[in-house]
Amino acid sequence: MPGKLSLASLSGRSSASSIDSATGEVRHSTRSSFDRSHYEQKRPSTSGKCSGAKSSSRRSQTRVELDIESPPLVLHGNASNSSGALLSGRLKLVVTEACVQIDGVRMALLAKVSTKKPVSSHCPGCASKTNELNVWNFWTEGALLRNGTHDYPFSYLLQGHLPATTHSSLGSVEYYLAATATTLTGDEIKYEHPIKIQRALHPGPERTSVRIFPPTSLTASIVLPSVLHPIGEFPIQFRLEGLVQMQKQTRWKLRKVNWRIEEHSAMISPACPRHSAKLGGEGKGVLHEDIHTIGGNEMKSGWKTDFGQGSGKIEMDFQVTIRPQSNLSCDVESPCGLSIAHNLIVELIVAEEHCPNKSSRVVTPTGAARVLRMQFKSIVTERGGLGISWDEEQPPMYGDVPESPPTYSQIRDYDLTNGDLEGLYGN
C-alpha cells in the first residue's frame, strides 16, 4: 500500500539496516549474500580475457556514478489528480583498472521517513523507516568489464500521490537512489544520490471572505490569493465597514494592523516492534505538534478612512511575504504521519471615539478598544514553472491528428485544346 513505510535492505543482508553513506561517497563492504531472484535486464558480454587481471586481494578502484537526465521532478496538482513525474537517467560504472569482474549491479529508489522525536531516542528503528519504491537489476551474473565507462539507462514514473521532499522541525521525508555493484571477490561498491520531489498547485481565482464582529456593527471583507509561494510578495485587500454608530454618537478608528503566517506541523512517531510495549501495543504512535511564525509585519498607517459616506469605511492594500530564513516547508499531507499546514492571521486594533456628528472635528476617546482577529487557511506550494506535466509534453498520437481538408464533391473534365473555355468559365 502506498505510504506504508518499512525498513528494507539494499545489499541483501539478513538483518535490516539503514544506509549511512554520504552522497557521492563510494563505500566498500564485504558482501554476505546477493539476491539473484530479480530478473536480468542488461548484461555485458563476458567473452575475452583480461591480460592485466591480477589475483591480489586489494579492493577494486571502480566507482559508481549517476547522471539524472530528466527535468526537475515536479508533481503538478494535488495528490488525488496528479499524473506524477518521470525520472530518467544513466547509471555509470567507471573502471579505472585494466579490467574488473562484476558479479551483479543493483539499484533501488528509496523513500525514507525520519522523526526527530522518536519513541526511543537511541533506537534506529524508531527514528526512521525506509521503503523501496522500485528496484533495477541491471544484471545478476558475473561479467568482465574493461577499462572505461559503462553506462546503463533507467527510468521510473513517480506516482502522483507521493509526498514531496520535506524537512521540517519534527520530521522529514526524503528520496534517494542507492546503487550497489558487487565484485567477484565479494566487495560492494555503493553510491547514493538524493532525489528531490516537489509539488506545485496551480493558482486559481482569488478568494473573498467576509467576517462579522458582534456585538459591534463592524464588518470586514478581505481578498486573498489562492496560493502562496516561498519566494515573492502577494497582495491582500481588505475593507472595514460599519464604523459610525449614529445612535450612540460613536465611531471606530483603526489604530494598528498586524499580520503573520503560521506554520502548523504534526508528526506521528511510531514505535518499532521492540519498543511497542511502551505505547500499549503495535501500530501505535506519539503525536507531536509544533507552531512557528514564518512571516509577519506590523503597520500603523497606509489605509484610507472615510467617515462621511454611509456608515463609514476603511480600505487598505498591503503585501504579505515569507521570510527567506524562516526554514519553511510547503503544505504536506502524508499517510506516513507527517502533515504541514499554514494559516494567515490578520489582526485589526480599533479604538472607539465619541463624535457628536460626522463632520465634527472634536472627538473624545471613550477608552474602549477591540482586537478584530481573522484567520485564513493558506496553501504554500512551489511554483509550477511552465505548469506542464510529463503526460502533456508528448507529441500527439495518430488518433489525435485532425481530418484532411475537405474533398471536392464533383469533378468535371474540360478539353482546353479545342478552345472549350465557355464550359470552364460558364456562360
Disulfide bonds with the S-S distance in Angstrom:
Cys50-Cys99 1.66
